[in-house]
Amino acid sequence: MTQPHRFSTFETLCALLIALCAFGTLTLQTSVDLTEGRSLPDALWSQARYFTNLMVLAVGLVFATTTLRRSTTPGWITALTVWIVLVGVVYHALLAATHNPEGLDITVNLFQHTLIPAGVLLFWWLFAPKHGLTYTHPALWLACPLGYVGYAMARGASDGTYPYFFLNPVKTGGIGVLAYVIGLGAVFYLSGAALVLIARRKG
C-alpha cells in the first residue's frame, strides 16, 4: 500500500482553495435553485442526478480532507483528477453547444466545467504524489463512472428524466447509449493511463 504524501503549508493552502471553490460552487448552485422556487430537498436531489455535481462534491470532500490531514495518496488524487478533468472535457465536447446558462448560472458553469477541473489538474501536476501507480489503476478507476451510469439509468427509468442525452435511451436508443458508454469508458481509461505515464516519467 502506498504511503500518504505530506504537503507543505503552501500546498495545503492550495488544496484549501480548491475545496472552497468546490463547496462555494455547489452552494451558489443551490442558491440559484432555491430562487427558482425549488425546496431544498428537491434542489439537492435534482443536483445529485448529474455526474458534474457529484464530482464537484467529491473534489470538495477530498481536498478538504487533504487540507485537514495535509496528506493524500497517489491513487485517490489521480483518480479524482481523471474524473473531474473529464467532466470539463465531456461538457465542452458534447454539451456546451446546446447549453446556454444565464445569470449566476454562468458563474456556476464556469467553475464546474473549467476552473475547478483546471485547478485540480494543475494541483496534481505540481504537488500530488505520483509514486506506485500502474496501468491497472485506470481500470479500477472506471468503477466510479460506470457506477454512475447504472445509477443515472436507474433514476431515469424510474422518473423518466435522464441527465444527459447520451444516457437517454429514448433519444439516443439503447445501442446508442451503449456505444457512448463504451466510448466514454475508453476515454476515461486512456486518460487515466496518460496520467499514470506522466507520473511514472516524472517519478
TIMARMI-341618 format. One record per residue: x, y, z of N, C-alpha, C in turn. Coordinates in steps of 0.02 Angstrom, whole numbers, padded with zeros to 5 digits, always signed. Last residue first. Layout:
XYZXYZXYZ...
# end
This chain:
+00412+00528-00598+00440+00493-00540+00511+00470-00553+00383+00569-00724+00404+00620-00676+00437+00587-00617+00349+00443-00777+00405+00481-00806+00430+00534-00757+00241+00409-00697+00299+00366-00697+00360+00401-00726+00152+00514-00727+00176+00504-00658+00239+00462-00657+00129+00493-00863+00161+00555-00840+00190+00546-00770+00064+00369-00851+00125+00375-00890+00164+00438-00869-00048+00406-00776-00001+00357-00749+00066+00362-00785-00109+00491-00868-00083+00519-00805-00034+00471-00772-00141+00396-00966-00096+00451-00983-00067+00483-00920-00230+00315-00898-00166+00287-00918-00116+00341-00935-00337+00406-00887-00303+00382-00827-00235+00353-00843-00367+00414-01022-00347+00475-00986-00311+00456-00922-00404+00284-01049-00345+00311-01083-00320+00375-01048-00521+00273-00968-00463+00230-00957-00399+00260-00987-00603+00374-01022-00584+00376-00952-00521+00333-00940-00615+00326-01153-00584+00392-01141-00561+00397-01068-00683+00207-01130-00616+00205-01160-00579+00270-01148-00802+00260-01082-00762+00217-01039-00690+00213-01064-00847+00324-01196-00825+00365-01140-00784+00325-01090-00874+00207-01273-00828+00258-01297-00802+00301-01240-00969+00141-01193-00906+00108-01211-00854+00159-01232-01068+00241-01190-01039+00217-01128-00972+00183-01141-01100+00254-01327-01072+00311-01290-01038+00288-01226-01152+00126-01350-01093+00149-01387-01060+00208-01351-01262+00125-01265-01208+00077-01254-01144+00099-01289-01339+00225-01327-01315+00234-01258-01257+00187-01244-01363+00161-01450-01326+00224-01447-01298+00237-01378-01438+00053-01411-01373+00040-01442-01330+00104-01439-01552+00121-01363-01513+00079-01319-01443+00066-01346-01569+00295-01407-01577+00224-01420-01532+00183-01376-01574+00430-01387-01514+00403-01419-01522+00330-01439-01700+00455-01329-01673+00499-01381-01617+00466-01421-01717+00346-01243-01774+00370-01283-01748+00412-01341-01601+00329-01172-01617+00280-01223-01675+00300-01267-01485+00441-01126-01558+00439-01134-01576+00389-01189-01356+00470-01117-01379+00417-01072-01455+00409-01077-01337+00575-01201-01303+00513-01219-01318+00455-01171-01403+00681-01139-01433+00650-01197-01402+00582-01214-01412+00667-00960-01376+00685-01021-01405+00648-01080-01503+00628-00859-01462+00687-00850-01429+00712-00914-01676+00592-00885-01607+00570-00892-01561+00632-00892-01828+00549-00818-01782+00605-00829-01710+00579-00830-01913+00448-00779-01917+00472-00849-01871+00530-00865-01905+00388-00656-01944+00450-00661-01946+00481-00732-01844+00261-00679-01894+00270-00627-01938+00332-00638-01751+00275-00777-01804+00226-00788-01861+00235-00738-01670+00370-00712-01706+00388-00772-01764+00340-00786-01616+00294-00608-01658+00352-00592-01700+00371-00653-01546+00200-00686-01599+00177-00641-01645+00235-00622-01455+00284-00751-01504+00246-00791-01561+00221-00747-01381+00329-00641-01418+00377-00682-01471+00342-00724-01324+00206-00594-01366+00248-00551-01410+00295-00592-01248+00165-00705-01301+00123-00678-01350+00162-00636-01161+00276-00713-01205+00259-00769-01263+00216-00745-01091+00266-00591-01136+00323-00603-01185+00308-00659-01016+00152-00616-01066+00151-00563-01116+00208-00571-00935+00207-00715-00980+00153-00732-01035+00144-00679-00862+00306-00642-00907+00325-00697-00956+00270-00717-00804+00212-00540-00843+00272-00524-00888+00292-00583-00733+00110-00603-00790+00093-00560-00834+00153-00546-00621+00155-00665-00682+00153-00705-00743+00137-00662-00516+00134-00580-00549+00199-00576-00612+00202-00618-00469+00011-00624-00505+00014-00560-00544+00079-00555-00404+00054-00739-00460+00007-00745-00502+00007-00681-00303+00135-00686-00357+00166-00725-00417+00119-00735-00221+00032-00616-00261+00082-00580-00316+00113-00623-00145-00038-00704-00204-00070-00677-00250-00020-00644-00033+00033-00730-00087+00037-00780-00148-00004-00761+00012+00109-00571+00021+00061-00625-00038+00067-00673+00099+00208-00452+00042+00200-00497+00060+00151-00553+00208+00236-00369+00171+00175-00359+00112+00163-00405+00201+00415-00352+00237+00352-00348+00188+00293-00343+00150+00541-00346+00138+00504-00408+00172+00435-00407+00071+00671-00253+00116+00614-00255+00099+00570-00315+00045+00837-00321+00019+00771-00299+00073+00718-00301+00095+00961-00370+00104+00942-00300+00087+00869-00283+00080+00987-00509+00132+01020-00470+00147+00986-00404-00024+00905-00558+00040+00911-00595+00096+00937-00551-00127+00925-00464-00098+00859-00474-00029+00864-00506-00150+01062-00484-00128+01039-00419-00095+00970-00425-00195+01057-00617-00134+01094-00601-00105+01071-00534-00313+00983-00599-00260+00957-00642-00193+00991-00627-00384+01071-00517-00366+01005-00492-00309+00975-00533-00399+01181-00604-00364+01188-00541-00341+01122-00512-00475+01127-00708-00407+01152-00722-00367+01158-00658-00595+01094-00638-00554+01042-00671-00483+01065-00685-00626+01229-00593-00611+01176-00546-00573+01119-00579-00643+01300-00718-00594+01321-00668-00576+01265-00618-00738+01218-00798-00675+01245-00822-00625+01257-00765-00856+01172-00744-00831+01139-00804-00764+01164-00829-00884+01244-00624-00895+01172-00630-00855+01140-00686-00855+01379-00654-00817+01343-00603-00824+01268-00611-00947+01405-00758-00875+01418-00767-00833+01379-00717-01070+01374-00698-01047+01335-00755-00971+01343-00765-01077+01477-00602-01078+01407-00582-01048+01363-00637-01081+01588-00689-01025+01579-00641-01021+01507-00619-01201+01562-00754-01140+01570-00793-01079+01559-00749-01295+01566-00655-01278+01501-00683-01215+01504-00726-01321+01697-00631-01271+01665-00589-01253+01595-00614-01368+01724-00801-01361+01750-00733-01306+01715-00694-01379+01569-00892-01392+01640-00884-01382+01660-00812-01314+01447-01011-01330+01471-00943-01339+01546-00942-01347+01352-01129-01342+01425-01127-01361+01451-01058-01297+01215-01220-01309+01239-01151-01296+01315-01149-01257+01164-01338-01330+01171-01328-01347+01195-01258-01119+01164-01330-01150+01195-01388-01225+01207-01378-01084+01087-01218-01080+01160-01214-01118+01194-01271-01083+00947-01237-01141+00980-01208-01142+01056-01214-00966+00889-01291-01031+00862-01308-01091+00905-01287-00848+00960-01254-00851+00923-01317-00922+00905-01339-00872+01018-01131-00853+01061-01187-00858+01026-01254-00906+00899-01057-00951+00956-01063-00934+00998-01124-00792+00821-01069-00854+00797-01098-00904+00855-01106-00699+00905-01000-00687+00886-01070-00753+00864-01103-00752+00917-00869-00743+00975-00912-00736+00957-00985-00751+00782-00832-00812+00821-00826-00808+00882-00872-00617+00755-00844-00661+00731-00897-00731+00760-00891-00573+00811-00725-00549+00839-00788-00595+00817-00845-00634+00728-00631-00656+00797-00636-00632+00829-00701-00571+00600-00657-00644+00608-00657-00664+00681-00668-00432+00625-00644-00461+00599-00706-00535+00614-00710-00428+00669-00510-00407+00713-00564-00435+00690-00631-00466+00554-00443-00510+00613-00440-00492+00662-00496-00353+00474-00471-00420+00454-00493-00467+00514-00495-00254+00549-00404-00251+00541-00477-00319+00520-00505-00294+00540-00272-00289+00606-00302-00286+00601-00378-00292+00399-00249-00352+00439-00241-00348+00504-00279-00156+00360-00278-00213+00331-00312-00275+00375-00309-00070+00434-00191-00067+00442-00263-00130+00417-00299-00149+00510-00047-00114+00453-00079-00118+00461-00155-00112+00652+00059-00157+00612+00018-00116+00555-00012-00108+00781+00186-00080+00723+00151-00134+00692+00107-00161+00864+00281-00101+00886+00246-00067+00828+00210-00281+00843+00340-00228+00793+00353-00160+00814+00326-00352+00954+00294-00350+00938+00365-00292+00891+00383-00332+00949+00155-00313+01008+00193-00305+00992+00267-00388+00826+00123-00317+00837+00111-00291+00897+00151-00520+00856+00153-00485+00805+00193-00409+00812+00185-00541+00948+00052-00549+00969+00121-00513+00921+00168-00521+00866-00058-00473+00920-00046-00481+00950+00024-00631+00779-00044-00562+00753-00046-00512+00808-00030-00742+00868-00046-00730+00824+00011-00657+00800+00014-00729+00935-00170-00733+00972-00107-00715+00928-00048-00730+00826-00259-00671+00870-00255-00671+00907-00189-00860+00779-00236-00803+00737-00220-00739+00778-00214-00932+00888-00287-00937+00871-00216-00878+00828-00194-00894+00872-00420-00876+00934-00385-00880+00924-00309-00954+00749-00443-00882+00754-00444-00857+00818-00412-01090+00782-00432-01062+00731-00387-00986+00735-00385-01104+00875-00534-01113+00896-00465-01083+00846-00416-01075+00790-00648-01038+00852-00634-01043+00871-00560-01173+00693-00646-01104+00674-00632-01062+00734-00614-01332+00729-00577-01280+00745-00626-01210+00725-00602-01422+00710-00477-01432+00671-00539-01372+00676-00585-01405+00797-00376-01373+00732-00369-01383+00687-00430-01488+00902-00408-01417+00909-00420-01381+00842-00419-01610+00847-00360-01601+00861-00431-01527+00867-00449-01585+00844-00224-01598+00781-00259-01590+00790-00335-01571+00981-00198-01514+00936-00187-01523+00870-00224-01701+01027-00230-01642+01054-00264-01583+01007-00258-01780+00955-00140-01789+00945-00212-01729+00970-00251-01735+01005-00016-01726+00934-00033-01733+00921-00108-01770+01146-00036-01700+01124-00028-01692+01050-00043-01887+01178-00170-01871+01166-00100-01799+01142-00095-01882+01303-00298-01875+01235-00275-01865+01232-00200-01884+01433-00347-01944+01407-00315-01940+01335-00293-01771+01492-00388-01817+01470-00441-01879+01435-00414-01698+01505-00276-01730+01566-00302-01778+01550-00358-01648+01376-00268-01698+01398-00219-01734+01461-00243-01554+01374-00372-01611+01329-00374-01667+01352-00327-01462+01468-00323-01497+01481-00386-01560+01438-00390-01417+01398-00210-01450+01462-00203-01490+01480-00265-01355+01289-00271-01413+01278-00229-01452+01342-00219-01249+01355-00334-01297+01318-00374-01362+01306-00334-01181+01403-00220-01211+01451-00267-01263+01416-00311-01141+01280-00166-01185+01325-00128-01219+01375-00173-01057+01233-00267-01118+01195-00250-01167+01238-00211-00958+01332-00259-00996+01322-00321-01060+01285-00308-00909+01314-00130-00940+01377-00148-00982+01370-00211-00851+01188-00141-00909+01197-00097-00946+01262-00113-00749+01222-00235-00798+01168-00248-00860+01178-00205-00678+01324-00172-00709+01336-00238-00763+01284-00252-00633+01255-00060-00679+01311-00051-00715+01328-00117-00545+01164-00121-00603+01140-00083-00655+01195-00075-00451+01252-00174-00490+01210-00219-00553+01185-00183-00399+01306-00055-00431+01350-00104-00475+01310-00151-00342+01191+00003-00398+01225+00036-00436+01270-00013-00237+01169-00085-00290+01118-00079-00352+01149-00047-00163+01283-00057-00190+01273-00125-00246+01222-00124-00128+01255+00075-00170+01313+00061-00200+01309-00009-00045+01145+00052-00106+01136+00090-00154+01194+00078+00061+01207-00013+00022+01156-00049-00045+01145-00014+00108+01287+00093+00084+01318+00031+00040+01269-00008+00148+01189+00186+00096+01237+00203+00066+01269+00141+00167+01028+00101+00192+01089+00133+00134+01135+00150+00101+00863+00131+00104+00926+00094+00134+00981+00136+00150+00697+00122+00142+00754+00167+00151+00818+00129+00064+00558+00057+00115+00610+00045+00100+00669+00090+00039+00393+00123+00016+00462+00110+00074+00509+00101+00106+00249+00038+00102+00291+00097+00077+00361+00079+00027+00112-00043+00066+00173-00046+00053+00215+00016+00042-00060+00000+00000+00000+00000+00044+00062+00000
# end
